[in-house]
Each structure stands twice: as structure tokens, then as C-alpha cells.
Amino acid sequence: MVPKVPEEFSNVFDDEKYAQSLKYTKVTTKFGFADSTFNLVVFLLFWLLGGFGWLDGIVVTFDLSNPYVVVGLLIGGMLPYLFGSMGMQAVGRAGGAVVIEVRRQFKKIPWYHEKKTKT
């Protein structure tokens, strides 16, 4: 049984490509669930069998008189702002590229300006 393309997408997809995209979506979703479940089971088995026992002997001290701790706090506090700004710059560049491409298409294709009506 081939799934029917929704009415709003009838001019975008044909029936075969729509069915194929649904099949791919189902397969990748099932694979994601299986992979996540496997990772969880492996982690729990490792933990229950004492895999993290060697961590009990580590003593962690947090002392602000240690210069390494202070430098780590400063650098660690700056990292979210660094990656946030890098992400904002990337989004800005991508948005600018979209605007340039749309302007290019409007100049190149004259019938692009005409208003289209659904029949």
C-alpha cells in the first residue's frame, strides 16, 4: 500500500518519492531507538559490573588559592560566550547568503515577480 501524498504537498512530491521518504524516516527512527537502547544497556552493564570503581579513589579538591582552578574557571566561563558568538556569526553569514541568492534569482528570472494563483 502506497501512502497518499497530503493535498498541500501534491505539487511538491509524487507518490513514489513520498512513500520512499516515509520509509527512510521510519528506518532511521528505528535505528536511532535501537542505537540509543544499545548504548544505555552497555553503559548500565558497565556501571553495574563495577566499571567505575576506580573513580572512588580519586580525591577532588576545589581550592580558589590554586591558580589552575582560577584559570580553569575563567576559561570555562568564557567558553559558552565564545561558542554562542561563533554560532551567531555563522547564522548571520548563512542569512546573508540566502538574501544574496534570492536577490540574484529575482534579477535573473523575470517571471519570478509575477503573482501565482492556485488553480
C-alpha positions as CSV (number, residue, x, y, z in Angstrom):
1,M,0.0,0.0,0.0
2,V,1.5,3.3,-1.1
3,P,0.7,6.2,1.2
4,K,-1.1,9.1,-0.3
5,V,0.6,12.5,-0.6
6,P,-1.1,15.2,1.5
7,E,-3.0,17.7,-0.5
8,E,-0.7,20.7,0.4
9,F,2.3,18.7,-0.9
10,S,0.8,17.3,-4.0
11,N,2.7,19.8,-6.2
12,V,6.0,19.0,-4.5
13,F,6.1,15.2,-4.2
14,D,4.9,12.4,-6.4
15,D,3.5,9.3,-4.7
16,E,6.7,7.1,-5.1
17,K,9.1,9.7,-3.7
18,Y,6.8,10.4,-0.8
19,A,6.5,6.7,0.1
20,Q,10.3,6.4,-0.2
21,S,10.9,9.4,2.1
22,L,8.4,7.9,4.7
23,K,10.2,4.6,4.5
24,Y,13.6,6.2,5.1
25,T,12.2,8.2,8.0
26,K,10.8,5.1,9.7
27,V,14.0,3.1,9.2
28,T,16.3,5.9,10.6
29,T,14.0,6.4,13.5
30,K,14.0,2.7,14.4
31,F,17.8,2.7,14.0
32,G,18.1,5.7,16.4
33,F,16.0,4.0,19.0
34,A,17.9,0.7,18.7
35,D,21.3,2.5,18.9
36,S,20.2,4.6,21.9
37,T,18.9,1.5,23.7
38,F,22.1,-0.4,23.0
39,N,24.2,2.4,24.4
40,L,22.1,2.6,27.5
41,V,22.3,-1.1,28.1
42,V,26.1,-1.1,27.6
43,F,26.5,1.8,30.0
44,L,24.3,0.2,32.7
45,L,26.1,-3.1,32.4
46,F,29.5,-1.4,32.7
47,W,28.3,0.5,35.7
48,L,26.6,-2.4,37.5
49,L,29.6,-4.7,37.0
50,G,31.9,-2.2,38.8
51,G,33.4,-0.5,35.8
52,F,33.6,2.9,37.5
53,G,35.1,1.6,40.8
54,W,38.5,3.1,40.1
55,L,36.9,6.6,40.4
56,D,36.3,6.0,44.2
57,G,40.0,6.5,45.0
58,I,40.2,9.9,43.3
59,V,40.1,12.9,45.7
60,V,39.0,16.1,44.2
61,T,39.8,19.4,45.9
62,F,38.4,22.7,44.9
63,D,40.5,25.5,46.2
64,L,40.5,29.0,44.9
65,S,44.1,29.6,46.1
66,N,45.2,27.2,43.3
67,P,45.9,29.3,40.2
68,Y,45.0,26.4,37.9
69,V,41.5,26.4,39.4
70,V,41.1,30.1,38.9
71,V,42.3,30.0,35.3
72,G,40.1,27.0,34.6
73,L,37.1,28.9,35.9
74,L,37.8,31.9,33.8
75,I,38.4,30.0,30.6
76,G,35.4,27.7,31.3
77,G,33.2,30.7,32.0
78,M,34.2,32.3,28.7
79,L,33.6,29.2,26.5
80,P,29.8,29.4,26.3
81,Y,30.0,33.0,25.2
82,L,32.7,32.1,22.6
83,F,30.7,29.3,21.1
84,G,27.5,31.4,21.3
85,S,29.1,34.2,19.3
86,M,30.5,31.8,16.8
87,G,27.1,30.3,16.3
88,M,25.5,33.8,15.9
89,Q,28.1,34.7,13.3
90,A,27.5,31.5,11.3
91,V,23.8,32.2,11.3
92,G,24.3,35.8,10.2
93,R,26.6,34.6,7.3
94,A,24.1,32.0,6.2
95,G,21.2,34.5,6.3
96,G,23.2,37.0,4.3
97,A,24.0,34.3,1.7
98,V,20.2,33.5,1.5
99,V,19.4,37.2,0.9
100,I,22.1,37.4,-1.8
101,E,20.8,34.3,-3.6
102,V,17.2,35.4,-3.5
103,R,18.2,38.8,-5.0
104,R,20.2,37.0,-7.7
105,Q,17.2,34.8,-8.6
106,F,14.9,37.8,-8.7
107,K,17.2,39.6,-11.1
108,K,17.8,36.5,-13.2
109,I,14.3,35.2,-13.5
110,P,11.8,37.9,-14.7
111,W,8.7,35.8,-14.2
112,Y,9.6,35.3,-10.6
113,H,7.9,38.6,-9.7
114,E,4.5,37.6,-11.1
115,K,1.9,36.6,-8.5
116,K,0.9,33.0,-8.8
117,T,-2.6,31.8,-8.1
118,K,-3.6,28.2,-7.4
119,T,-5.9,26.6,-10.0
